[in-house]
Amino acid sequence: MLEPMQFGDERATPYPTVTDFVEAFNEEVHSLYLLSFLLTADHDRAEQCLVPAIGECVERIDVFTDGARSWTRRRVMKHAIRMIRPAPGHSDYVSLNSLATTAESSPFAAILLLDAFDRFVFVMSILEGQSDQECATLLRCSRRDVMIARVLALTCLASTDPAYAQAGASIREEIA
């Protein structure tokens, strides 16, 4: 006789549930905190940045599951930008000697000592893989500002670790 028709798996949904986000956060909490900390350069601010970003993600059920991870990281970046307000041209560099000395104590110390704008560009473009255009849009600056900041950051970091020196040289060739 006639069998009932099934129109697909009613349990499958292209949208994440709150449980999906909780599982993702449990897996990614250290990575998200590190991203927040590298951007804000302060443990208290990192927490103040991360908590509302997580809250927004839990509230947003309309984000596709496949994009939940990148959307969450983008929310952390946006909160850090609002909190720190990095801007090009406001260099407050510490000396290269203090960068080299501090870098010996922690693998992230040299990054944390960079000027805020250069640090944001470095973290967003090099560590997070955002395009120059995406960085410029999020930071509300020109693509040229992003490229210059990345070269400055890599130049400063190159004084602490030779691996950065090679990356800086290839990027300088790219924009020359």
The 8 nearest C-alpha neighbors of each residue, nearest first, counted from 0:
[[1, 2, 3, 4, 5, 6, 7, 8],
 [0, 2, 3, 4, 5, 6, 7, 8],
 [1, 3, 4, 0, 5, 6, 7, 8],
 [2, 4, 5, 1, 6, 0, 7, 8],
 [5, 3, 2, 6, 1, 7, 8, 0],
 [6, 4, 7, 3, 8, 9, 2, 1],
 [5, 7, 4, 8, 9, 3, 10, 11],
 [8, 6, 5, 9, 11, 10, 4, 12],
 [7, 9, 10, 11, 6, 5, 12, 13],
 [8, 10, 11, 7, 12, 6, 5, 13],
 [11, 9, 8, 12, 7, 13, 14, 16],
 [12, 10, 8, 9, 13, 7, 14, 15],
 [11, 13, 14, 10, 15, 9, 8, 64],
 [12, 14, 63, 64, 15, 11, 65, 62],
 [15, 13, 63, 64, 12, 61, 62, 60],
 [16, 14, 64, 19, 60, 63, 17, 13],
 [15, 17, 19, 18, 60, 14, 20, 57],
 [16, 18, 20, 19, 57, 21, 15, 60],
 [17, 19, 21, 16, 20, 22, 15, 23],
 [20, 18, 16, 22, 17, 15, 21, 23],
 [19, 21, 23, 17, 18, 22, 24, 57],
 [22, 20, 18, 24, 23, 19, 25, 17],
 [23, 21, 25, 19, 20, 24, 18, 26],
 [24, 22, 20, 26, 21, 25, 27, 19],
 [25, 23, 27, 28, 21, 26, 22, 20],
 [24, 26, 22, 23, 28, 27, 21, 29],
 [25, 27, 23, 24, 28, 22, 29, 30],
 [26, 28, 24, 30, 29, 25, 23, 31],
 [27, 29, 24, 31, 30, 25, 32, 26],
 [30, 28, 32, 31, 27, 33, 26, 25],
 [29, 31, 33, 27, 32, 28, 34, 26],
 [32, 30, 34, 28, 33, 29, 27, 35],
 [31, 33, 35, 29, 34, 30, 36, 28],
 [34, 32, 36, 30, 35, 31, 37, 29],
 [35, 33, 31, 37, 32, 36, 30, 38],
 [34, 36, 45, 32, 38, 33, 37, 39],
 [37, 35, 45, 33, 39, 40, 38, 34],
 [38, 36, 40, 34, 35, 39, 33, 111],
 [39, 37, 35, 36, 119, 40, 34, 79],
 [38, 40, 36, 41, 37, 45, 35, 44],
 [41, 39, 37, 36, 111, 38, 42, 45],
 [40, 42, 44, 39, 43, 36, 45, 37],
 [41, 43, 45, 44, 36, 46, 40, 39],
 [44, 42, 46, 45, 41, 47, 48, 36],
 [43, 45, 47, 46, 41, 42, 48, 39],
 [44, 46, 36, 35, 42, 48, 43, 47],
 [45, 47, 49, 48, 43, 44, 50, 42],
 [48, 46, 44, 45, 49, 50, 43, 51],
 [49, 47, 45, 46, 78, 79, 50, 44],
 [48, 50, 46, 52, 47, 51, 75, 45],
 [49, 51, 53, 52, 47, 48, 46, 54],
 [52, 50, 54, 53, 49, 55, 48, 47],
 [53, 51, 49, 55, 54, 74, 75, 50],
 [52, 54, 56, 50, 51, 55, 49, 57],
 [55, 53, 51, 57, 52, 56, 50, 58],
 [56, 54, 58, 52, 53, 57, 51, 59],
 [55, 57, 53, 59, 58, 54, 52, 71],
 [56, 58, 54, 55, 59, 17, 53, 20],
 [57, 59, 55, 56, 60, 54, 17, 53],
 [60, 58, 56, 61, 57, 55, 62, 15],
 [59, 61, 62, 15, 58, 16, 14, 57],
 [60, 62, 59, 14, 63, 15, 64, 58],
 [63, 61, 60, 14, 59, 67, 64, 66],
 [62, 64, 14, 66, 65, 13, 67, 61],
 [63, 65, 15, 14, 67, 66, 13, 62],
 [64, 66, 63, 67, 68, 13, 62, 14],
 [65, 67, 63, 64, 69, 68, 70, 62],
 [66, 68, 70, 64, 69, 65, 71, 62],
 [69, 67, 71, 70, 66, 72, 65, 23],
 [70, 68, 72, 71, 66, 67, 73, 65],
 [69, 71, 73, 67, 68, 72, 66, 74],
 [72, 70, 74, 68, 73, 69, 67, 56],
 [73, 71, 75, 69, 74, 70, 76, 68],
 [72, 74, 76, 70, 71, 75, 69, 77],
 [75, 73, 77, 71, 76, 72, 52, 78],
 [76, 74, 72, 78, 73, 52, 77, 49],
 [77, 75, 73, 79, 74, 78, 80, 72],
 [76, 78, 74, 80, 79, 75, 73, 81],
 [79, 77, 81, 75, 80, 76, 48, 82],
 [78, 80, 82, 76, 77, 81, 48, 83],
 [81, 79, 77, 84, 83, 82, 78, 76],
 [82, 80, 78, 79, 84, 83, 77, 85],
 [81, 83, 79, 80, 84, 78, 48, 39],
 [84, 82, 80, 85, 81, 79, 39, 115],
 [85, 83, 80, 81, 82, 86, 79, 138],
 [86, 84, 116, 115, 83, 80, 87, 138],
 [85, 87, 116, 84, 89, 88, 138, 115],
 [88, 86, 89, 116, 144, 85, 148, 140],
 [87, 89, 90, 86, 116, 144, 148, 91],
 [90, 88, 87, 91, 86, 114, 116, 85],
 [91, 89, 88, 114, 92, 87, 115, 116],
 [90, 92, 114, 89, 93, 113, 115, 88],
 [93, 91, 114, 90, 113, 94, 112, 95],
 [92, 94, 95, 91, 97, 112, 98, 113],
 [93, 95, 96, 97, 92, 98, 99, 155],
 [94, 96, 98, 97, 99, 93, 155, 158],
 [97, 95, 99, 94, 98, 100, 93, 158],
 [96, 98, 100, 94, 99, 95, 101, 93],
 [99, 97, 95, 101, 96, 109, 100, 102],
 [98, 100, 159, 96, 102, 97, 101, 95],
 [101, 99, 97, 98, 102, 103, 96, 104],
 [102, 100, 98, 103, 104, 99, 97, 108],
 [103, 101, 109, 108, 99, 104, 105, 100],
 [102, 104, 101, 100, 105, 99, 106, 108],
 [103, 105, 102, 101, 106, 108, 100, 107],
 [106, 104, 108, 107, 102, 103, 101, 109],
 [105, 107, 108, 102, 104, 103, 109, 110],
 [108, 106, 110, 105, 109, 111, 102, 37],
 [109, 107, 102, 111, 105, 110, 106, 101],
 [108, 110, 102, 112, 98, 111, 107, 101],
 [111, 109, 107, 112, 108, 113, 118, 156],
 [110, 112, 108, 40, 109, 113, 107, 37],
 [113, 111, 109, 110, 108, 114, 98, 93],
 [114, 112, 118, 110, 111, 115, 117, 92],
 [113, 115, 117, 91, 92, 116, 90, 118],
 [116, 114, 118, 85, 117, 119, 113, 86],
 [117, 115, 85, 119, 118, 86, 114, 87],
 [116, 118, 148, 120, 114, 119, 152, 115],
 [117, 119, 115, 121, 116, 113, 120, 114],
 [120, 118, 116, 122, 121, 117, 38, 123],
 [119, 121, 117, 123, 118, 122, 124, 149],
 [122, 120, 118, 125, 124, 119, 149, 123],
 [121, 123, 126, 119, 120, 125, 124, 118],
 [124, 122, 127, 120, 121, 129, 119, 126],
 [125, 123, 129, 128, 121, 120, 127, 122],
 [126, 124, 121, 128, 122, 127, 123, 129],
 [125, 127, 122, 128, 123, 124, 121, 129],
 [126, 128, 123, 124, 129, 125, 122, 34],
 [129, 127, 124, 125, 126, 123, 130, 122],
 [128, 130, 124, 123, 127, 133, 134, 131],
 [129, 131, 133, 132, 134, 124, 128, 123],
 [132, 130, 134, 133, 142, 135, 145, 129],
 [131, 133, 135, 130, 134, 142, 136, 129],
 [132, 134, 136, 130, 135, 131, 129, 137],
 [135, 133, 131, 137, 136, 132, 138, 130],
 [134, 136, 140, 132, 138, 142, 133, 141],
 [135, 137, 139, 133, 134, 138, 132, 140],
 [136, 138, 134, 139, 135, 133, 77, 80],
 [139, 137, 135, 136, 140, 134, 80, 85],
 [140, 138, 136, 135, 137, 141, 134, 86],
 [139, 141, 135, 138, 144, 136, 142, 145],
 [142, 140, 144, 143, 135, 145, 139, 136],
 [141, 143, 145, 135, 144, 131, 132, 146],
 [142, 144, 146, 141, 145, 147, 140, 148],
 [145, 143, 141, 147, 142, 146, 148, 140],
 [144, 146, 142, 148, 143, 147, 149, 120],
 [145, 147, 143, 149, 148, 144, 142, 150],
 [148, 146, 150, 144, 149, 145, 143, 151],
 [149, 147, 117, 151, 145, 150, 146, 152],
 [148, 150, 152, 146, 151, 147, 121, 120],
 [149, 151, 153, 147, 152, 148, 154, 167],
 [152, 150, 148, 154, 149, 153, 147, 155],
 [153, 151, 149, 155, 154, 150, 117, 148],
 [152, 154, 156, 167, 150, 155, 151, 157],
 [155, 153, 151, 157, 152, 156, 150, 167],
 [156, 154, 152, 153, 157, 158, 151, 95],
 [155, 157, 153, 158, 159, 154, 163, 152],
 [158, 156, 164, 163, 154, 160, 159, 155],
 [157, 159, 156, 155, 160, 99, 95, 154],
 [158, 160, 99, 157, 156, 102, 98, 161],
 [159, 161, 157, 162, 163, 158, 156, 164],
 [162, 160, 164, 163, 157, 165, 159, 158],
 [163, 161, 164, 160, 165, 166, 157, 167],
 [162, 164, 157, 166, 161, 165, 160, 153],
 [165, 163, 157, 161, 167, 162, 166, 168],
 [164, 166, 168, 167, 163, 162, 169, 161],
 [167, 165, 163, 169, 168, 164, 170, 162],
 [166, 168, 153, 164, 170, 165, 169, 163],
 [167, 169, 165, 171, 166, 170, 164, 172],
 [170, 168, 172, 166, 171, 167, 173, 165],
 [169, 171, 173, 167, 172, 168, 166, 174],
 [172, 170, 168, 173, 174, 169, 175, 167],
 [173, 171, 169, 175, 170, 174, 168, 167],
 [172, 174, 170, 171, 175, 169, 168, 146],
 [175, 173, 171, 172, 170, 146, 169, 147],
 [174, 172, 173, 171, 170, 169, 168, 146]]
